[in-house]
Amino acid sequence: MKEKKSVISVVIDGVSGIFLPIINLLSAAGILKGVLAILTAANILSGAGETYVVLNAMADSLFYFLPIILAFTAAKKFGSDPFIAMVIGGVLLYPALTDLFEAGTSIFFAGIPMKAVIYHSSVIPIILAAGLLSYVERLAYKILPDMIKGFLAPLICIIVVGLVTLFVFGPIGNVIGDGMAAAYEFLYGISPMIAGGILGAVIQPMVIFGFHWSLVLVAMNNVSVKGSDTILALIGPAVFAQAGAALAVCLKSKDKNFRSICLSAVLSACFGVTEPAMFGVNLPLKKPMIAVCIGGGVGGAVAGLSGAQAMAFAFPSLVTLPVFLGNGFGLYVISCMVGFLTAFTLAMVLKYDVAKDEAPQAD
């Protein structure tokens, strides 16, 4: 008899399966971004130079066009046409639309206002779109005559799913993220330590659903307007917690291929890109992800206590630590170590069958 899975397990397994085919690509891109950060920080490479532009395009293209890539893997997972899904992903990143959305310009489709949402590097809207596509596509092919369904079914799918994504799926994630950003500002006003503990614990699960981008936008605005930001400081320990938990899983695993995935994920997380560690290692095994949340929460509380702030916008990583130089920097570095060691220790102590669950296969 097949064991019945909980809703949470089904969701986690589904999301992990969608990301699994591109885990090594995510690691490679994350490592390249880290190397570029080191080269520019050491003044070996100019951030304004053409060589940097070319290499940065290689490093950043995967993340920028992530909705199109996930459209393919999600469609394969849901059993819908991956090429139709990729076209819908392309709609979300179409330059003319992207320019309007990034400018915050109101868009009216047939007189109906469409909320401006930034879709590059987003996750949830295109996954929901691929899921909806599987139903719309089956229905279209079922009811349309054979003579016209070959071209009319894809047309209907692109229009229906594309509009639902732009009007519903994108704004839902944006509204939730904005609410979380407002809650953070409220908590930080009460206690930076409490805010750090809560944000550090939830920031990585937020990344799963793309809700973290609202906080990122707030952080960008804070740096631009105030010259400093606390959000980036408080999420730093959670980044290192992903690396710590993935390292523990690596040490507990006996599968050489999976250990290779783990090590590249650890390196990528240290460079500030946590997706490989999260989707390829910690999330599928579940308990290491719990260790990440606890480690991020404990480290985040210490970061809040330090009072450290980012003086420029940069995602937390080993190479961007100088961004946090100033008051509380020493304790902030300790907070990142605390996040790493806490997650590592818990992931080593918690009982889970690595041999049984490791290296899950994509459907």
C-alpha positions as CSV (number, residue, x, y, z in Angstrom):
1,M,0.0,0.0,0.0
2,K,1.4,3.4,-1.0
3,E,2.1,5.7,1.9
4,K,-0.2,8.8,1.9
5,K,1.8,12.0,1.9
6,S,0.8,15.2,3.7
7,V,0.0,18.3,1.7
8,I,3.3,20.0,2.8
9,S,5.3,16.9,1.7
10,V,3.6,17.0,-1.7
11,V,4.3,20.7,-2.1
12,I,7.9,20.3,-1.1
13,D,8.5,17.3,-3.3
14,G,6.9,19.1,-6.2
15,V,8.9,22.3,-5.8
16,S,12.1,20.2,-5.3
17,G,11.4,18.2,-8.4
18,I,10.9,21.3,-10.5
19,F,14.3,22.7,-9.4
20,L,16.2,19.5,-9.4
21,P,17.1,19.5,-13.1
22,I,18.8,22.8,-12.8
23,I,20.5,22.5,-9.5
24,N,24.0,22.1,-10.9
25,L,23.4,25.1,-13.2
26,L,22.3,27.2,-10.3
27,S,25.5,26.2,-8.4
28,A,27.7,27.0,-11.4
29,A,26.0,30.4,-11.9
30,G,26.3,31.1,-8.1
31,I,30.0,30.3,-8.0
32,L,30.7,32.5,-11.1
33,K,28.8,35.4,-9.4
34,G,30.9,34.9,-6.3
35,V,34.2,34.8,-8.3
36,L,33.2,38.0,-10.1
37,A,32.4,39.7,-6.7
38,I,35.9,38.7,-5.5
39,L,37.6,40.0,-8.6
40,T,35.8,43.3,-8.5
41,A,36.4,43.7,-4.7
42,A,40.1,43.1,-5.3
43,N,40.1,45.6,-8.1
44,I,41.4,42.9,-10.5
45,L,38.3,43.5,-12.7
46,S,36.4,46.7,-13.2
47,G,32.7,46.5,-12.6
48,A,32.1,49.0,-15.4
49,G,34.3,47.2,-17.9
50,E,33.1,45.2,-20.9
51,T,34.8,42.0,-19.7
52,Y,32.8,42.2,-16.5
53,V,29.6,42.8,-18.5
54,V,30.1,39.7,-20.6
55,L,31.0,37.5,-17.6
56,N,28.2,38.9,-15.5
57,A,25.8,38.1,-18.3
58,M,27.0,34.5,-18.1
59,A,26.5,34.5,-14.3
60,D,23.3,36.3,-14.1
61,S,21.3,35.1,-17.1
62,L,20.1,32.0,-15.4
63,F,18.7,33.9,-12.5
64,Y,17.2,36.7,-14.6
65,F,15.4,34.3,-17.0
66,L,14.6,31.8,-14.3
67,P,10.8,32.0,-15.0
68,I,11.4,30.7,-18.6
69,I,13.6,27.9,-17.4
70,L,11.2,26.9,-14.6
71,A,8.4,27.0,-17.1
72,F,10.0,24.1,-18.9
73,T,10.7,22.0,-15.8
74,A,7.4,22.8,-14.1
75,A,5.5,21.9,-17.3
76,K,7.3,18.6,-17.5
77,K,6.3,18.0,-13.8
78,F,2.7,18.9,-14.3
79,G,2.3,17.2,-17.7
80,S,1.7,20.3,-19.8
81,D,3.3,21.4,-23.0
82,P,6.7,22.9,-21.9
83,F,7.0,25.1,-25.0
84,I,3.7,26.8,-24.3
85,A,4.8,27.3,-20.7
86,M,8.1,28.8,-21.9
87,V,6.1,31.3,-24.1
88,I,4.1,32.3,-21.1
89,G,7.3,32.7,-19.1
90,G,8.6,34.9,-21.9
91,V,5.5,37.1,-21.6
92,L,6.4,37.8,-18.0
93,L,9.9,39.0,-19.1
94,Y,8.9,40.8,-22.3
95,P,11.1,44.0,-22.3
96,A,8.3,46.4,-23.0
97,L,6.2,45.0,-20.1
98,T,9.2,44.7,-17.8
99,D,10.1,48.4,-18.4
100,L,6.6,49.5,-17.5
101,F,6.5,47.3,-14.4
102,E,9.9,48.4,-13.1
103,A,8.8,52.0,-13.6
104,G,5.7,51.3,-11.5
105,T,3.5,52.5,-14.4
106,S,-0.1,51.5,-14.2
107,I,-1.1,49.2,-17.0
108,F,-4.7,48.9,-18.2
109,F,-5.8,45.8,-20.2
110,A,-9.2,46.4,-21.8
111,G,-9.8,49.0,-19.2
112,I,-8.9,46.8,-16.3
113,P,-5.9,47.9,-14.1
114,M,-3.0,45.4,-14.0
115,K,-0.7,45.6,-10.9
116,A,3.0,46.2,-11.7
117,V,5.0,43.2,-10.6
118,I,8.7,42.4,-11.3
119,Y,8.9,38.9,-12.6
120,H,12.6,38.4,-13.4
121,S,14.1,35.8,-10.9
122,S,10.6,35.0,-9.7
123,V,9.5,31.5,-8.9
124,I,5.9,31.0,-7.8
125,P,3.9,32.9,-10.6
126,I,5.3,30.7,-13.4
127,I,5.0,27.5,-11.3
128,L,1.3,28.3,-10.7
129,A,1.0,29.2,-14.4
130,A,2.4,25.8,-15.5
131,G,0.0,24.0,-13.1
132,L,-3.0,25.9,-14.5
133,L,-1.8,25.3,-18.1
134,S,-2.1,21.6,-17.6
135,Y,-5.9,21.9,-16.9
136,V,-6.5,24.6,-19.6
137,E,-4.6,22.6,-22.2
138,R,-6.4,19.3,-21.5
139,L,-9.8,21.1,-21.7
140,A,-8.9,23.0,-24.9
141,Y,-7.7,19.8,-26.7
142,K,-10.8,18.0,-25.5
143,I,-13.5,20.4,-26.7
144,L,-11.9,21.8,-29.9
145,P,-12.4,20.1,-33.3
146,D,-9.4,18.1,-34.5
147,M,-9.1,20.4,-37.6
148,I,-8.3,23.5,-35.6
149,K,-7.1,22.4,-32.2
150,G,-3.5,22.1,-33.3
151,F,-3.0,25.9,-33.5
152,L,-6.1,27.2,-31.6
153,A,-5.4,25.2,-28.4
154,P,-2.0,26.8,-27.8
155,L,-3.4,30.2,-28.6
156,I,-6.2,29.8,-26.0
157,C,-3.7,28.5,-23.5
158,I,-1.3,31.5,-23.9
159,I,-4.1,34.1,-23.7
160,V,-6.0,32.5,-20.7
161,V,-3.0,31.4,-18.6
162,G,-1.0,34.5,-19.5
163,L,-3.8,36.8,-18.4
164,V,-4.5,34.8,-15.2
165,T,-0.8,34.9,-14.3
166,L,-0.5,38.7,-14.9
167,F,-3.7,39.6,-13.1
168,V,-3.7,37.0,-10.3
169,F,-0.7,34.9,-9.7
170,G,1.9,37.7,-9.8
171,P,0.0,40.2,-7.7
172,I,-0.8,37.5,-5.0
173,G,2.8,36.9,-4.3
174,N,3.5,40.6,-4.4
175,V,0.8,41.5,-1.9
176,I,1.9,38.8,0.5
177,G,5.5,40.0,0.2
178,D,4.5,43.6,0.8
179,G,2.6,42.6,3.9
180,M,5.7,40.7,5.2
181,A,7.8,43.8,4.5
182,A,5.4,46.0,6.6
183,A,5.4,43.4,9.4
184,Y,9.2,43.5,9.4
185,E,9.3,47.3,9.8
186,F,6.9,47.0,12.7
187,L,8.9,44.3,14.4
188,Y,12.2,46.1,14.0
189,G,10.7,49.2,15.6
190,I,9.8,47.1,18.7
191,S,13.1,45.1,18.9
192,P,15.9,44.5,16.4
193,M,16.7,41.3,18.1
194,I,13.2,39.9,17.8
195,A,13.0,41.1,14.2
196,G,16.3,39.4,13.4
197,G,15.2,36.2,15.0
198,I,11.9,36.0,13.1
199,L,13.2,37.3,9.8
200,G,16.2,35.0,10.0
201,A,13.9,32.0,10.6
202,V,11.5,32.8,7.8
203,I,13.6,34.4,5.0
204,Q,14.7,31.1,3.4
205,P,11.1,29.7,3.2
206,M,10.1,33.1,1.8
207,V,12.7,32.5,-1.0
208,I,10.9,29.3,-1.9
209,F,7.8,31.2,-2.8
210,G,9.5,34.4,-4.1
211,F,8.0,36.5,-1.3
212,H,11.5,37.8,-0.3
213,W,11.6,40.1,-3.3
214,S,9.4,42.7,-1.5
215,L,11.9,42.8,1.3
216,V,14.7,43.1,-1.2
217,L,13.0,46.1,-2.8
218,V,12.6,47.7,0.6
219,A,16.3,47.1,1.3
220,M,17.2,48.7,-2.1
221,N,15.1,51.7,-1.2
222,N,16.6,52.0,2.3
223,V,20.1,52.1,0.9
224,S,19.2,54.6,-1.8
225,V,17.3,56.9,0.5
226,K,18.9,56.4,3.9
227,G,22.3,55.3,2.9
228,S,22.0,52.1,5.0
229,D,19.7,49.1,5.5
230,T,19.1,46.5,8.3
231,I,17.2,43.9,6.3
232,L,20.3,42.7,4.5
233,A,22.2,42.3,7.8
234,L,19.5,40.2,9.4
235,I,19.1,37.8,6.5
236,G,22.8,37.2,6.3
237,P,23.0,34.4,9.0
238,A,20.3,32.4,7.2
239,V,22.4,32.4,4.0
240,F,25.3,30.8,5.9
241,A,22.8,28.5,7.7
242,Q,21.9,27.0,4.3
243,A,25.6,26.3,3.7
244,G,26.0,24.8,7.2
245,A,23.1,22.4,6.8
246,A,24.2,21.3,3.3
247,L,27.7,20.6,4.6
248,A,26.3,18.4,7.3
249,V,24.2,16.5,4.8
250,C,27.3,16.1,2.7
251,L,29.2,14.5,5.6
252,K,26.3,12.2,6.4
253,S,25.9,11.0,2.8
254,K,27.8,8.1,1.3
255,D,26.7,8.8,-2.3
256,K,29.6,10.3,-4.2
257,N,27.4,12.1,-6.8
258,F,25.1,13.5,-4.1
259,R,28.1,14.7,-2.1
260,S,29.4,16.5,-5.1
261,I,26.0,18.3,-5.4
262,C,26.2,19.1,-1.7
263,L,29.7,20.6,-1.9
264,S,28.9,22.8,-4.9
265,A,25.8,23.9,-3.1
266,V,27.8,24.8,0.0
267,L,30.2,26.9,-2.0
268,S,27.4,28.6,-3.9
269,A,25.6,29.4,-0.6
270,C,28.8,30.9,0.8
271,F,28.8,33.2,-2.3
272,G,25.3,34.2,-1.5
273,V,23.3,32.0,-3.8
274,T,21.2,29.6,-1.6
275,E,18.9,28.0,-4.2
276,P,21.2,25.0,-4.9
277,A,21.5,24.2,-1.2
278,M,17.9,24.7,-0.5
279,F,16.2,23.0,-3.5
280,G,18.8,20.4,-4.2
281,V,19.8,19.3,-0.7
282,N,18.1,20.7,2.4
283,L,14.4,21.1,1.3
284,P,14.0,17.6,-0.2
285,L,15.3,16.1,3.0
286,K,13.0,18.4,5.1
287,K,14.8,18.2,8.5
288,P,17.9,19.9,7.3
289,M,15.6,22.8,6.2
290,I,14.3,22.9,9.7
291,A,17.9,23.3,10.9
292,V,18.3,26.1,8.4
293,C,15.3,28.0,9.8
294,I,16.5,27.6,13.4
295,G,20.1,28.5,12.5
296,G,18.9,31.5,10.6
297,G,16.7,32.6,13.5
298,V,19.4,32.3,16.1
299,G,22.0,34.0,13.9
300,G,19.5,36.6,12.9
301,A,18.8,37.5,16.6
302,V,22.5,38.0,17.2
303,A,22.7,40.1,14.0
304,G,19.8,42.2,15.3
305,L,21.7,42.6,18.6
306,S,24.8,43.8,16.8
307,G,23.0,46.7,15.2
308,A,25.0,46.1,12.0
309,Q,23.7,47.7,8.8
310,A,24.5,47.3,5.1
311,M,26.1,50.5,3.7
312,A,25.5,49.5,0.1
313,F,23.1,47.0,-1.6
314,A,24.6,43.5,-1.9
315,F,23.2,40.1,-1.1
316,P,25.0,38.7,2.1
317,S,27.9,36.4,1.3
318,L,31.6,35.9,2.3
319,V,32.7,38.3,-0.4
320,T,30.2,41.0,0.5
321,L,30.9,41.2,4.2
322,P,32.8,44.5,3.8
323,V,29.5,46.1,2.9
324,F,28.5,45.7,6.6
325,L,31.7,47.4,8.0
326,G,30.8,49.8,10.8
327,N,29.1,49.7,14.1
328,G,28.6,46.1,15.3
329,F,30.6,44.5,12.4
330,G,32.5,42.1,14.7
331,L,29.3,40.8,16.3
332,Y,27.7,40.6,12.9
333,V,30.5,38.3,11.6
334,I,29.9,36.2,14.7
335,S,26.2,36.1,13.9
336,C,26.9,34.6,10.5
337,M,29.1,32.0,12.1
338,V,26.4,31.2,14.6
339,G,23.9,30.7,11.8
340,F,26.3,28.3,10.0
341,L,27.3,26.3,13.1
342,T,23.8,26.1,14.5
343,A,22.4,24.7,11.3
344,F,25.4,22.4,10.8
345,T,25.1,21.0,14.3
346,L,21.3,20.4,14.1
347,A,21.5,18.9,10.6
348,M,24.2,16.5,12.0
349,V,22.1,15.6,15.1
350,L,18.7,15.4,13.6
351,K,17.7,11.9,12.5
352,Y,16.8,11.4,8.8
353,D,17.6,8.8,6.3
354,V,20.0,10.4,3.9
355,A,20.6,7.2,2.0
356,K,16.9,6.8,1.4
357,D,16.1,10.3,0.4
358,E,19.2,11.7,-1.2
359,A,19.6,12.7,-4.8
360,P,15.8,12.5,-5.6
361,Q,15.1,11.8,-9.3
362,A,13.2,14.3,-11.4
363,D,10.0,13.0,-12.9
